[in-house]
Amino acid sequence: MSLRINDIAPDFTADTTQGPISFHDWIGNGWAVLFSHPKNFTPVCTTELGAMAGLAGDFSKRGAKIIGISVDPVESHAKWKNDIKTATGFDVEYPLIGDKDLKVAKLYDMLPAGAGESSEGRTPADNATVRSVFIIGPDKKIKLILTYPMTTGRNFNEILRAIDSIQLTAKHQVATPANWNQGDDVIITAAVSNEDAITRFGSFDTVLPYLRKTKQPTA
């Protein structure tokens, strides 16, 4: 199954470092970030899990829960958390899913159906495609998918920036331009007429007939 933006995020039950969960129930009425790892005790992933722990409060401010997944059992995650604290200085207090039977990795199209049914004996290279980030909205639909190679650490500040954009554009009929950050000007979507734009935003700048910019809405 190939997953795309606006697909319903597949639901599943799994064991985590904080006990068993049913994914959709765990998300509740908020936002969620699911980020995956090919193997425990790998160098890049160790730094990533620590970085995410350091940003946990920033995700919480946006109403977004964070949850990691690694193609290894939960018991191994508990040992890995000690290494993460040593390497990064941060305690991993968000849940980590154990996916020793590869069920979730396959469900989210990160491994092929023929990958087997056990993480036992698999190397990080065997699981190289389990390096994705999924941002999921309160409607349980996938809003963003990013996949990185094993040698490139993820930029979680970019994930926060993307959540800011997705949440803003879900509330207002605007889009965000390249390299947008909180407080920057936004783009008025084509669905909004010039007259309606004045009513909604007060004023705007017509850069091109199809590109109109205005101040970021704050209400």
Disulfide bonds with the S-S distance in Angstrom:
none
